[in-house]
Amino acid sequence: MINDDRGQASAKADLFMTAAAMAEQYLRSERQGRVFPDSAAVDALSVLDSWGLEAPRPAGEVLSDLAAMGQAAAVRSTGGRYFGFVTGGTEPSALAASLLALAWDQNGALPAMSPLAAAIDAKAARWVVELLGLPTESTAVFCGGASVANLIAIVAARDVLLAHQGWSVAESGLRGSPPVSVIASTEAHSSVVKALRVAGWGASEVHLVETDELGRLKVEAIGNVGSPALIVAQMGNVNTGHCDPLAELATWADARFAPGDYWIHVDGAFGLWAAASTTQQHHAAGIEMAHSWATDAHKWLNTPYDSGIVIARNGLDLRKAMSASAAYLPGQDPVDLVDWSDELREPMHLGLQMSQAVRAIPVFAELAVLGTAGVADLIDRCCRHVADLATLLESGGVEIPVAPGLNQVLARFGSDALTDEVVRNIQSGGVCWAGSTTWQGRRAMRLSVCDASTTTEDIETTAAAILEAWRTATG
Ligand SMILES: Cc1ncc(COP(=O)(O)O)c(C=O)c1O
C-alpha cells in the first residue's frame, strides 16, 4: 500500500517535471519568432476538433500535444514586445513561485484549511499596503483581477453608506433602500460600469463627470450632487495613463459631505502602482484619502494571471459585505463585529470566492525578491520606455495626440483609416503587437508597456517596426 502511494506520488512528480521541461522550452523561446501567432498556427488549433472524450489518451501524450500547441500558438505576451490592452509579463520569481503554489494546491479560503497559505497571504497583504503607502490600518485581499476588486469594493461601499442611513442590505436587500449618488468620470473603465450595474446601479443613475484633455475627472465640473455619495476615481486611464486628481477630489468631498456620508473608491488596475514608484509619485497625491482601492498584480506587477487586489481602509467593511456563514465553516457572524482584527483575515469572508488559489504566493515571492527599490525600478523603467517610444515615433513624424502618462502612449498616422491600417500591419507583422482605440473621436494606435522584461532594444525595434508599417500603409 505504502509502495503504491509512493508510486502514485512519483508518477505525479514525474509528470510535473515533464511539464516543467516543456515549459522551460517555451520560456527559452519566449523572445523568438512572432509575438502573435500567424494564421497557420491559429488554424492548426482545429486539431482540437479531433479530440474526443470517448478516446482517453496517456497523460504524457496529452501534455506533449498541449506543449506543441502552446509552442506554436501562444501569444508571446511575456517576451518584451507585446503592448496590447494592459498586459503584464511574468517576473521570474513570481512565475517560479506559482509552480510551487500549484504543486502545493492549498485552498486559501480559510486559515483552518492551510496555515501556510494564511501566513503568506497575511504577509503579502501587509507588504502591498506598505509598498503603496496606504493607511497602515488598511486590509489588502487577493482576488481574481481588478474587475472583481472593483466589484467587492463597490459592494462594501454601498453597504457602508446605506448602513449609515440606518439601512441594512444584509437584512432588507436593496428594494426601497435610500438613494445613493454615484459619481464617476466619463472615462471610468468599463469594469467600473459593470461593477456598479452588478451592485444595483444602472448606467442612467451614475453621475458622469466630464474630463480634461488628459482624461482626468474635472472636480469643478461635478456640480450639485446629494449625499450619501459613492465616488469612483481612476488611477491610470487606459488611453492616456493619466490619473484623476485624488487630493482635489477628496478635499472637495470632505468639504461637501459629512464623514460617513461619502466613500471614495480608486480603480487603479495598473495606475495604483505609480504610488510605489520614485518618479511617478505625483500621480498618486492624495491616494491615502480614499476609502478603498482596486489594483492588479497580473498587470504591472508582472505576476502570472489571475491576480487582483482589493484594499479597504477598514477590513471590517469587506468582512461585513462578503461574509458567508454555515455550521461547518469557521467564522463569526459579522453582525456582531465592531472592530477589525487580524483574526478576521479569512479570505473567503473578505471576497467573492470561497475556495481559492493562494494568489498571495507569487506576489509574496516577487516582493521578497524585488523589495521596495526593485518594484519602483520596474514601474519607472516602463514609464521611461513609454517616453522613449513616444520620442522615437514623434521624431519619425508620427502624431502623439496626448502627452503619454505612466506606461501608456497613443499614436496617430494621419486619417482614421490609415491609422487602422498601420495597426493591422503591426498586428500581422509579428515583430510586436499593439492595439487600437478611439481617443477624442479619432482612431489611434494604443501601446501599453507593462512587461518588466521589455528592454531599450525592444523599444527601438518596436519604433522601427511601426514606422515601417506606416511606410507600407502609405505605399
Ligand atoms: C483602469 C482599469 N480598471 C479595471 C480593469 C479590469 O482589470 P481586470 O482585467 O484585471 O479585471 C482594467 C483592465 O485593463 C483597467 O485598465
The ligand as an SDF file (V2000), in Angstrom:
LIG
                    3D

 16 16  0  0  0  0  0  0  0  0999 V2000
   -8.4280   51.0210  -15.3240 C   0  0  0  0  0  0  0  0  0  0  0  0
   -8.8320   49.5650  -15.3480 C   0  0  0  0  0  0  0  0  0  0  0  0
   -9.7070   49.1090  -14.4550 N   0  0  0  0  0  0  0  0  0  0  0  0
  -10.0830   47.8070  -14.4160 C   0  0  0  0  0  0  0  0  0  0  0  0
   -9.5880   46.8960  -15.3130 C   0  0  0  0  0  0  0  0  0  0  0  0
  -10.0450   45.4700  -15.2580 C   0  0  0  0  0  0  0  0  0  0  0  0
   -8.9820   44.6630  -14.8130 O   0  0  0  0  0  0  0  0  0  0  0  0
   -9.0190   43.0670  -14.9600 P   0  0  0  0  0  0  0  0  0  0  0  0
   -8.8610   42.8170  -16.4280 O   0  0  0  0  0  0  0  0  0  0  0  0
   -7.8480   42.5950  -14.1710 O   0  0  0  0  0  0  0  0  0  0  0  0
  -10.3110   42.5940  -14.4230 O   0  0  0  0  0  0  0  0  0  0  0  0
   -8.6770   47.3300  -16.2920 C   0  0  0  0  0  0  0  0  0  0  0  0
   -8.1600   46.4040  -17.3130 C   0  0  0  0  0  0  0  0  0  0  0  0
   -7.4460   46.7840  -18.2180 O   0  0  0  0  0  0  0  0  0  0  0  0
   -8.2550   48.6910  -16.2910 C   0  0  0  0  0  0  0  0  0  0  0  0
   -7.3610   49.1410  -17.1720 O   0  0  0  0  0  0  0  0  0  0  0  0
  1  2  1  0
  2  3  1  0
  2 15  2  0
  3  4  2  0
  4  5  1  0
  5  6  1  0
  5 12  2  0
  6  7  1  0
  7  8  1  0
  8  9  2  0
  8 10  1  0
  8 11  1  0
 12 13  1  0
 12 15  1  0
 13 14  2  0
 15 16  1  0
M  END
$$$$
